[in-house]
């Protein structure tokens, strides 16, 4: 197998699926590229204070789709999402979320979910 020294930019994997411009934004903490074994943190942040919350929907390369509505980004008075991406030796990103199900107002935590994501726009932010 070929080992890649780093993963390319994570930005193409992110798809801001929003009803109108400016409703939220994405922050990649530290860098949008990483060396093998490094982890970056991704924050999904709402820009419109009238929006109650946001969710992250990830379509993994194995075809499974999972959502996170965990309210785990520590910003007072808001409901944001935070998750991590780790650079693998294959040069692809391993995305880790906390899978939730149920109504958006009271999500049920299923548990950690992770997998390879390489398709552009496979990580969607919805508010």
C-alpha positions as CSV (number, residue, x, y, z in Angstrom):
1,X,0.0,0.0,0.0
2,X,1.1,3.6,-0.6
3,X,1.4,5.9,2.3
4,X,0.7,9.5,1.7
5,X,2.5,12.2,3.7
6,X,-0.6,14.3,4.1
7,X,-4.3,14.7,3.3
8,X,-5.4,17.4,0.8
9,X,-7.7,20.2,1.7
10,X,-10.9,19.2,3.6
11,X,-12.8,22.1,2.1
12,X,-14.2,20.3,-1.0
13,X,-15.8,17.7,1.3
14,X,-17.9,20.4,3.1
15,X,-21.2,21.3,1.6
16,X,-23.1,24.2,3.1
17,X,-26.6,23.2,2.3
18,X,-28.4,26.4,3.3
19,X,-31.7,28.0,2.5
20,X,-30.1,31.5,2.2
21,X,-26.6,32.9,2.3
22,X,-25.0,33.7,5.6
23,X,-27.1,31.4,7.8
24,X,-24.1,29.6,9.0
25,X,-20.4,29.1,8.4
26,X,-17.7,26.5,8.7
27,X,-14.5,26.8,10.6
28,X,-11.6,24.4,10.2
29,X,-9.5,24.6,13.4
30,X,-5.7,24.7,13.0
31,X,-5.6,23.9,9.2
32,X,-7.6,22.6,6.4
33,X,-4.8,20.2,5.5
34,X,-3.0,17.8,7.8
35,X,-0.1,15.3,8.0
36,X,-1.0,11.6,8.4
37,X,-2.2,11.0,11.9
38,X,-3.2,14.6,12.6
39,X,-6.7,15.6,13.5
40,X,-8.5,18.9,12.7
41,X,-11.6,20.1,14.3
42,X,-14.6,21.4,12.3
43,X,-17.2,23.8,13.7
44,X,-20.5,24.3,12.1
45,X,-21.6,27.8,13.2
46,X,-24.9,29.6,12.6
47,X,-24.7,33.2,11.5
48,X,-28.4,33.9,12.0
49,X,-29.4,34.1,15.7
50,X,-33.1,33.4,14.8
51,X,-32.1,29.9,13.7
52,X,-32.6,27.4,16.5
53,X,-30.0,24.9,15.6
54,X,-28.0,23.1,13.0
55,X,-27.1,19.6,12.1
56,X,-24.3,17.8,10.3
57,X,-25.2,15.1,7.8
58,X,-22.3,12.9,6.6
59,X,-22.4,10.5,3.7
60,X,-19.5,8.1,4.2
61,X,-17.7,6.4,1.4
62,X,-19.3,3.0,2.4
63,X,-22.7,4.5,1.4
64,X,-24.0,5.0,5.0
65,X,-25.4,8.4,5.9
66,X,-25.5,9.6,9.5
67,X,-26.4,12.8,11.2
68,X,-25.2,14.7,14.2
69,X,-27.4,16.9,16.2
70,X,-25.4,16.8,19.4
71,X,-25.3,20.5,20.4
72,X,-21.6,20.1,21.3
73,X,-20.0,23.3,20.2
74,X,-19.5,25.3,23.3
75,X,-21.0,28.7,22.4
76,X,-23.4,30.1,25.0
77,X,-27.0,30.3,24.0
78,X,-26.7,28.6,20.6
79,X,-26.8,25.2,19.1
80,X,-23.8,24.4,17.0
81,X,-22.0,21.3,15.9
82,X,-18.4,20.3,16.2
83,X,-16.7,17.2,14.9
84,X,-13.2,16.0,13.9
85,X,-11.4,14.8,10.8
86,X,-8.2,12.7,11.0
87,X,-5.8,12.3,8.1
88,X,-5.3,8.5,7.3
89,X,-2.2,6.9,5.7
90,X,-4.3,6.5,2.5
91,X,-4.4,10.3,2.2
92,X,-8.1,10.3,2.9
93,X,-10.0,11.9,5.8
94,X,-11.6,9.8,8.5
95,X,-14.6,11.8,9.8
96,X,-15.8,11.2,13.4
97,X,-19.3,12.4,14.5
98,X,-21.7,11.6,17.3
99,X,-24.6,9.9,15.5
100,X,-28.1,11.0,16.6
101,X,-31.6,10.1,15.6
102,X,-35.1,11.2,16.5
103,X,-36.7,14.7,16.3
104,X,-34.3,17.6,15.9
105,X,-35.7,19.2,19.1
106,X,-34.8,16.2,21.2
107,X,-32.3,14.0,19.5
108,X,-31.4,10.5,20.7
109,X,-27.7,9.8,20.9
110,X,-26.8,6.6,19.1
111,X,-23.0,6.9,19.7
112,X,-19.8,7.6,17.9
113,X,-19.7,7.0,14.1
114,X,-16.7,7.4,11.9
115,X,-15.6,6.5,8.4
116,X,-13.7,7.6,5.3
117,X,-15.2,10.6,3.4
118,X,-13.7,11.4,0.0
119,X,-16.7,12.6,-2.1
120,X,-17.0,16.4,-2.6
121,X,-19.9,17.9,-0.7
122,X,-20.4,14.7,1.4
123,X,-20.5,16.6,4.7
124,X,-23.6,18.9,4.7
125,X,-24.6,21.5,7.2
126,X,-28.3,22.1,7.6
127,X,-30.1,24.6,9.7
